[in-house]
Structure formats: C-alpha cells, structure tokens
C-alpha cells in the first residue's frame, strides 16, 4: 500500500501543536518591552557618546576644510588679480615705451633726412652757382669774341657791298661806335 503524500504543513506526530512563536507569545510581552527599553537606552547612549560626536567631528572637519579651500581660492584669486594688474601695467608701459621709441626713431630719421636734404641742396646750389659762373664766363668770352668775329666778317662784307677796302681798325671803331648807341 502506498502512503498518502503530505505537503509539509501538518504537525508531525508526537509534536505539540500549541507552541507559539516567542515574539508573538502574549506571556512574554512585558519582558520584551523591558529589553526593548534597555536596548533603546543603551543604543541612545552609545550614539550620543560615540557615534554622534564622531559624525559631528567629521562634519566640523569637512566644514573647516571647505572654509580653508574657500580662503585659499580667495587668496589665489587676489594673487591672480594682482598679477593681472601687474601684467596690464607692464603691457601699458611697454606700449608707451614702444611709442616713445617709435617717436624718437622717427625724429632721428626726420633729422637725418633734413640734414641730407640740406647737404644735397647745398651741393646743388654750389653746382648751380658753378654752372652759372661757367655760363657767364662762356657768355663773356662769346661776347668778346663776337666783336672780333664781327670785325673779321664786316670787313669783307663791306668790301663786297661797297667795293671799298676797309681796314680792321676802322671796322672796330665803327662797331664800337654802333654798340655804344
């Protein structure tokens, strides 16, 4: 014969079915409440004396570290601002120096150009004066030789036109008398 199959929900034979789960047993509620109060008070004092001060110390240290970091950041920001002001001042000074150097260089070059221009103008004026003197000398020579040339040409021209022979002294007197009029 086969035995019937059981699902395991039955109380085994020989066991007592009137046993209750201890936390749910009404007869043990009072001692459970006493132990709950003792455990709660012990846990409260443990947290108050050990855990909360440690947590408070960690929070305080964290706040101090944050404040130190903020102070360091402000100090670095001030240093950076100072460095930027120094940089901007140096940059402005450099620009001013560059402008002054450019102005000085321009003035030197202008003075040098003016000096060279004066030298060129003086050399040109000297050459012009020399050329005018040569022209005047050439003109004086040409004018002095014009009389000689005219007297040489006038004699034969008068002879050919009039048929009379004229001396060189007469031609010179006639030309000198004509030039004076």
C-alpha positions in Angstrom: 0.0 0.0 0.0 1.0 3.5 -0.6 1.0 6.1 1.9 -0.7 9.3 1.3 1.5 12.3 0.2 1.8 15.2 2.6 2.7 18.8 1.8 4.6 19.5 4.9 2.0 21.7 6.6 0.9 19.2 9.1 2.3 18.9 12.6 4.4 15.8 12.8 3.2 13.0 15.0 4.4 13.3 18.5 4.9 17.1 18.4 2.8 19.6 20.3 0.7 21.9 18.2 0.1 24.5 21.0 3.6 26.0 20.9 3.6 29.7 19.9 6.3 31.8 18.2 8.1 33.5 21.1 7.8 37.2 20.0 4.1 36.7 19.5 3.6 35.0 22.8 1.4 37.2 25.0 3.1 35.9 28.1 6.5 37.3 27.1 5.4 40.8 26.0 6.4 42.5 29.3 10.0 41.2 29.4 10.3 42.0 25.7 9.2 45.6 26.4 11.8 45.9 29.2 14.6 44.6 27.0 13.4 46.9 24.2 13.7 49.9 26.6 17.1 48.8 27.9 18.4 48.2 24.3 17.0 51.5 23.2 18.5 53.4 26.1 21.9 51.6 25.6 21.8 52.4 21.8 20.8 56.0 22.6 23.8 56.5 25.0 26.1 54.7 22.5 25.0 57.0 19.7 25.1 60.1 22.0 28.6 59.3 23.4 30.4 57.7 20.5 28.7 57.9 17.0 27.2 61.4 17.1 30.4 63.1 18.3 32.4 61.3 15.6 29.9 62.3 13.0 29.9 65.9 14.3 33.7 65.9 14.2 33.7 64.7 10.6 31.1 67.3 9.7 33.1 70.0 11.5 36.3 68.9 9.9 34.6 69.0 6.5 33.3 72.5 7.1 36.8 73.6 8.2 38.3 72.0 5.1 35.7 73.7 2.9 36.4 77.1 4.6 40.1 76.6 4.1 39.6 75.8 0.5 37.4 78.9 0.0 40.0 81.0 1.8 42.8 79.6 -0.4 40.7 80.2 -3.5 40.1 83.8 -2.5 43.8 84.3 -1.8 44.7 82.8 -5.2 42.0 85.0 -6.8 43.6 88.0 -5.2 47.1 86.9 -6.4 45.8 86.4 -9.9 44.1 89.8 -9.8 47.4 91.4 -8.7 49.3 89.5 -11.4 46.8 90.7 -14.0 47.1 94.3 -12.8 50.9 94.0 -13.0 50.7 92.4 -16.4 48.3 95.1 -17.7 50.6 97.8 -16.2 53.6 96.2 -17.8 51.8 95.9 -21.1 50.8 99.6 -20.9 54.4 100.6 -20.1 55.7 98.5 -23.0 53.2 100.2 -25.3 54.3 103.6 -24.0 58.0 102.7 -24.5 57.3 101.4 -28.0 55.5 104.6 -28.8 58.4 106.7 -27.4 61.0 104.6 -29.3 59.0 104.9 -32.5 58.7 108.7 -32.0 62.4 109.0 -31.2 63.3 106.9 -34.2 61.0 109.0 -36.4 62.5 112.2 -35.1 66.1 110.9 -35.7 65.2 109.8 -39.2 63.5 113.1 -39.9 66.6 115.0 -38.7 68.8 112.8 -40.8 66.6 113.2 -43.9 66.6 117.0 -43.3 70.4 117.0 -42.8 70.9 115.0 -46.0 68.4 117.2 -47.9 70.3 120.3 -46.7 73.5 118.7 -47.9 72.0 117.8 -51.3 70.5 121.3 -51.6 73.9 122.9 -50.7 75.7 120.7 -53.2 73.0 121.5 -55.9 73.3 125.2 -55.1 77.1 125.0 -55.4 76.8 123.2 -58.7 74.2 125.7 -59.9 76.5 128.6 -58.9 79.4 126.9 -60.7 77.3 126.3 -63.8 76.1 129.9 -63.8 79.7 131.1 -63.4 80.7 128.9 -66.3 77.8 130.2 -68.4 78.7 133.8 -67.5 82.3 133.2 -68.4 81.3 131.5 -71.7 78.9 134.3 -72.4 81.6 136.9 -71.7 84.1 135.0 -73.9 81.4 134.7 -76.6 80.5 138.4 -76.4 84.2 139.4 -76.5 84.8 137.2 -79.5 81.6 138.4 -81.2 83.4 141.8 -81.7 86.4 140.1 -83.2 84.3 137.8 -85.4 82.1 140.7 -86.4 85.1 142.8 -87.3 86.6 139.9 -89.3 83.3 139.4 -91.2 82.3 143.0 -91.5 85.5 143.9 -93.5 84.9 141.5 -96.4 81.1 142.2 -96.3 81.7 146.0 -96.6 84.2 145.4 -99.4 81.8 143.2 -101.3 78.9 145.5 -100.8 80.6 148.8 -101.4 83.7 147.7 -103.3 86.0 149.7 -100.9 88.7 148.2 -98.9 88.2 148.9 -95.1 91.0 148.4 -92.5 90.4 146.3 -89.4 90.8 149.4 -87.1 88.0 151.3 -89.0 85.7 148.3 -88.7 86.4 148.0 -84.9 85.7 151.7 -84.4 82.5 151.6 -86.4 81.4 148.5 -84.4 82.3 150.1 -81.1 80.5 153.3 -82.1 77.4 151.2 -83.2 77.5 149.1 -80.0 77.5 152.3 -77.8 74.3 153.7 -79.4 
